[in-house]
Amino acid sequence: MEPVITQFVRDPNSFTLEFYLQHGGYDGLRKALAQTPAQVIEAVKASGLRGRGGAGFPAGMKWQFVPKDSPRPKYICCNADESEPGTFKDHVIMERYPHLLLEGCAIGCYAIGAKVAYIYIRGEFYHVQQVLEFAIQEAHAKGYLGKNIFGSLFDCEIFVHRGAGAYEAGEESALLESLEGKRAQPRLRPPFPAVVGLYGCPTAINNVETLANVPLIMTNGAEWYASVGPEKNTGPKLYCVSGHVKRPGVFEAPMKVTLRELIYDYAGGMRDGRQLKAVIPGGSSTPVLLPDQIDAQASFDGLAKAGSMLGSAAIIVMDDTTCMVWAAENLLHFYRHESCGKCTPCREGTDWLYKVLRRLERGEGRMADLDLLLDVSNNIGGKTLCPFGDAAVAPVLSTIAKFRAEYEAHIREGCCPLPAPWRTGTGAVAGH
């Protein structure tokens, strides 16, 4: 299948309104405004579009949960925080084809009865903010945003909000807190954002890639969209492949594609002729898979059957020079730093996990540390207000489950058992 979302991103002018209009831009919005909001929601539901941010919840159903008779304003919030390690697909859409996202936001607003959409971008995305704001100005000047769009009496404004660069702000209720000027910490739910969201008003929160798919559904039809990919895993999908591959990057494919195809066909195979050791298929918060599991479909259901998750579709490839204890330690260094501190198990437990892993890496570990890591992880997972706790323990639980011998070798030998190139920093990952 030829790329649909990313087909024009290599063109130097793809970020401009003129280029977007030359390639059917805003036709989806025009078609949506010729229907009722309920019909737009039904089309998105019929397409089978599932959220591309990690959870895979049906987008049309999320819109349907927003109450139609609420007297309060309604909002669309686009989650562009993209803070999951290994993820960089949303950045490509916003930087190279921003009007696709703006059109998706406008259609979403019309569908749920909102007049305002907020794009919440990661704090480090300063350049992306400039690109988005330029695109909004272009669309506003030509009447694709603002008052009475296409003479339909539909008004829509889109604003960009740059957050403080917190991983936790990627969680939808913490994102809302940050938008309201508070610290990015999760809310107790229920009530859910669809009923009590931004400023206490009904709110639909969708990922960048999710909203970028909506104009495709409006333009080409729900039936076409549903025909792309396997059942319940429909539509084109963007995959971020990084790590020890020859051609890391963002690749678009239907979700019938396998991990093996993404690694060896799309990304060119393993770098330097090394052997594949492990794959994290959906961002750092998803369980590791082994080489004999990479024939799994890179879909929501396919990776669930394999014992992992599609998540944000950030495929991190590791070769046989990778120390899995170091990999877990490296990720826990990130998670302990990014914990928002609201929940005690996460705030205290992530730091504890990191210290134990660090002890193993220094050659000071004990066999009892393996049970301690599992015990601490089990006291974090499922015991926090948001999924951050589950994300933080995934690297520990999955690497111990599949590479326990490597952990034990660290303890027995008092050092990393991998060959000298790894330890001296001349191998695949320097500085170990």
N, C-alpha and C positions, 0 to 999 in steps of 0.2 A: 504493500500500500504506500502510495506517495504521501509525504507529509502534508498535513492540512493546517495545523496550528503554526508550525514553524517553517512553512514552505517559502516565506519571503524574508526570514530574519537575516539572511546574509546580504541582502540588498542594502547599500549604504543609505538609502532614503526611506527604508521601511518604517521608520518612526514618525513620518510626516503624515498629515491628514490627506494631502494630495495623493500620495502613494496609496494610502488605505482606500480612498474612494475609487481609485482606478481599478482596484481589485475587489469590488463589491462591498466596500465598507459601509456600515450602517444600514445595509439592506435588511439585516435581521431585525434591527430596531423598528424599521418601517413596517415590516411584516407583523411584528409583535403588536404594534399600535393599531393595526387593522383588526386585531382580535380582542376579546375580552381578557382581563387579567386571569380569570379562571381557566380560559382556554390555553393561555401561555403556560400556566402551571401544569396543566394536564399534558401538554406537549413535552415539557421537561421530564415529567414523571414517565411518560410513555417511552421516552428515549432511553431510560435506564441510567442516566447520568448519575454517578456516585461521586461524592466529594473527593477531591484530589489532594486534600491536605493531610490525610493520614487515616482517619477513621472510616472513610468510605461510605458515609451515610448518604442515602438518596437525596439529591439536591431538591427535586420537586416536592418531596415529602416535607423537607425542612421549610420550604416556602409555604406549604399548605398549613403548617402549624401556626403561622402568624395569624392572629385573629382578624377577621375582616371587619368586624363592627366596633373595633376599639376607637374611642374618641381621641386617643392620644396620637401624636406623630409616630410614624414608623420609619425604620432605618435599614439600609443595607450596609453591612460592614465587611469590607474585603480584607481578609487576613493575608497580608503580604509580609509578615514578619520573617518567614523563611529562615528560621534559626536552627533547624535540625542539621547536625553535622553531616556533610556529604550532599546537601541539597542545594541546587542552584538553578532549577528549571524556571521558577517564577521570575527570577531576576532577568532571564532571557526574554520572556514575554513583555515585561514592563519596559525594559530598555530598548528592545528592537521592534516591538509591535504593540505599543501601548494603547492604541485606539481599539484593538480587539477587547482589551480588558474594560475600557471605558464603555464600550457598547454593551458588554455583558452586565456591567453595573447598572446601566440605564434600563435594560430589559428587566433585570431583577427588581429594580425599584417599581417599575410599572406593574409587575406581576403581584407584588405584595401590597401595593398602595402607598409606597414611600415616595418622598420627593427629594430625599437627600441620601447620598452614599458617601461613606468614608473609606478611603484606602489607607490602611494602617501599615506603614512600611518599616522595615528594620532600621534602627538608628544609624547604622553604618552606610546605608544606601543613599548617600547624599546625591550622587550623580543621578540615580534613578528618580529621586524626588524632582530634580530639575527636568528630566525628560517627561515625567507624568504631568507636571504642572504646565509645561509648554503644550503638551497634547490637549489638556483641558482647556487652555486658552484658545487653541485652534478650533476645537469642537464648539466652544461657546460662541466664538465669533461667527461661525457658519451656521448656527442654529441647531446643532446636533445635541446641545445641552442648553439648559436655561429654561425660558418660558415658552409654553405653547409649541412644543416640538412637533414639527410636521403639521401644524395646525390642528393638533389632536386635543388641545387643552391640557396635555400632560406636561408638567414641569419637573425638571430634574437638575439638581446641582451635585457635583462631586468635589470632594475636598481630600487633600493628601495630608496625613498626619504622620510625622516621623517620630517613632518611639525612642526609648532610651537604650535600645540594644540589649534587651533582656530575653533570654530563651523562654522564660515563663510567659512572656507576652504573646507567645504563639498559642497558648491555651485560651479558648474563646472568652471565657468570663474574665480572665486576667487582662486580656486585650481591652475589654470594655472598661475595666477599672482604669487602665492607663489612658484611654481616650478621654475619660472624665477627669483626668489630671491627678489621679491617685497612683499609689504604688501598684505595680502589676502583680497582684496576688489573686488567686482563684476565689470565686464566690461559692457559697454553699448553695447547692441546687437540690430540689426545686426551690423557687420557680426557675424555669429555663429561659434563656434569652429570647426565644420566640414570643414569650408573653411579657417578661420583665427583663429588658435588655439595656441598651444605651439610654442613660438618663431615665431609667425606669419605664421605657417605652418598648413596644414590640420590635424585635430586631432579628434579622436573618444574617448570619455570619457565614461567609463562604470564602474558600481559598481562591487565589489568583487563577490557577489553572482551571478550577471549576467554572468560574465566571467566564473565562475565555472560551469555554466550550459552548456556552449558551447561544451566542450568535450563530454558530454552526448548526445548531438544532433548528433555530428559527429559519435559517436560509435554506438548508437542505432537507429539513423535515425530520420528525422523530423516527420514522421508519428507517430512513437512511442511517441515522446515528445508531440505532439499535442493531443494525446489520453489521456494524464494525466491531469485531471482537466476539468473544464467547458470551453466552447468555449470562445476564446479571453482572457482566464485566465489560460493558459496552463503551464504544467510542475510542478515538485516538488517545494515546497516553504518552506523556513525556517521562523519560527515564534519565537520571543523572548517574553516569558510570564514572567512577574515580578509583584511584588506587593504582595497583601495579598492572595496568593495561597499557597497550601501545597508543591508543587514541582515546583518552578520557574526554567526556563531553556530554551534551544533552542530545538524546536520540528519541525520535518519535516513532511509535509503532502501535499496532492494535494489541490488546492484552492477551492474545493467543501466543505472543512471542515468549520464548523460554529464556531463562537466565543464561543458559549456554549460548544461545544465539546473540544475546546482548553483549556478552563478554567476548566471544570469539569472532562473531561476524560484524557486529556494529562497532565494537571498541577495538577490534584488531587482534585480540588474544593477549596472552600474558607477555609482559615486558621482559626483555633480556633472556628469553627462552626458559624462564623459570616455571615451576609447577604450581598450579593453583592449590592453595591450602584451605582457604575459607572465604565465604562471601557473607557480608551483611546486606540483605536484600532491600531494606526499606528505610535506611537511616540508622543512626547509631542506637536507637531505642528498640530495634527489632532483633530477635534471636539469630545467631550465626547459623549458616548452613554449610555443609561439607561438600566436597567436589562431586560425590555421588548423588547429590540432591539438586544439581543445577539444571536438570531437565524439567523441572517444575515450571509451569506457566507463570510468567511474571504478572499475575493478576491478583485481585483481592482474594478470591477463593482458591486459586492455585497455590499461592504461598501459604495460605492458612492450612491447606492439606499437608504441605511440606513441613509444617511446624514453626512457621515464622509469620511475617506480615508484609504486605506491600508498603504500608506506611506512606512516606513521602516519595517512594520510588527512588531513593538514593542508594545505589548499588555500590558498596565499597568492597573492592576486590583485594585480597591479600595473598601474596605468594608464599613459597615455602621458607623464605627468610624471616617471616614475621613471627615475633614472639607474642603469643596470645596472652600471656600474663601482662606483658607491657601494654598490649592493645587495651586490655581491660583497665589497667591503671591509668592510661592516657585518657580514656573516656570518663572514668570516675573523677579525674582531676577537673574535667569540664563540668560534670554534673554537680559536684559539690560546690563549685564556684557559682553555678547558675541557679541553685535552689533558692526560691524566694524567701524561705525561712518561716513560712506560715505554719507548716505542719511539723511537729517535733520528730516523727520518724524519719522524714526526709531531711530536715535540717541537720539533725545529729547523725543519722545513719549513713548518709552519703560521705561525710567526712571520715567516719569510722571505716567504711569500706576502702576508701582511698588510702588511709594510713596502713591498713593491713596489706593491701596490694603493694604498697611502696616497701613495706617490710620484706615481703617476698622477693621483690626485685633487688633489694640490697643484699640478699643472701642471708637474712636473719629470720626467715620464716620457720614455723613449726607445723607439723602435720595437723595439729588442732586448729590451725588457722583456716583450713579448708571448711571445716564444720562451722567455724565462726563466721566466715563469709556467707555461707548458706543461711545461717541463723539470722544474721543481721538483714540479709536480703529479704527473707521471708517476713521480717517484722517491718519492712518498708512497703513491699508490694501489696497493693490493695488496701492500704491503710492511710492514704492521703486524700485530700479533697479533690485533687486533679490527677491525671495520669502520669505526672512527672515522676512519682515514686516508682511506678511500674517501668517507666523508661530507664531510670537510673540503674535498676538492678538487672536489666536484661543482659548487658555485657558480662556481668559477673556470673549469673546463673547459666547462661548458654555456653560460655567458654569453659567453665568448670565441668559442665555436663559432657562436653565433646572433646575437651583437651585436658582432662584431669591429670593424665600422665605427665603433661608438661608442667603443671603446677607442682606435682610431686617431685619432679626432677629438680626444680628450682630449690626445693627444700633440702633434698638429699645432697645435692652437689654444692649448695651454697652460692649458686650463680646461675645465670641463664645457660641452658644446655646447648643453645644454638651455636653454630660454627663462629669462628672469630670475626668474619666480615660483619656480621650483625652487631657484635659487641663493640667493634672499633668504629662503627659509623660509616663503613664503606659499602654496606649492603643496601637493601631496598629502602630502609628507613634510617636516616642518620641520627646520631645523637643518643642512641640507646645506652 
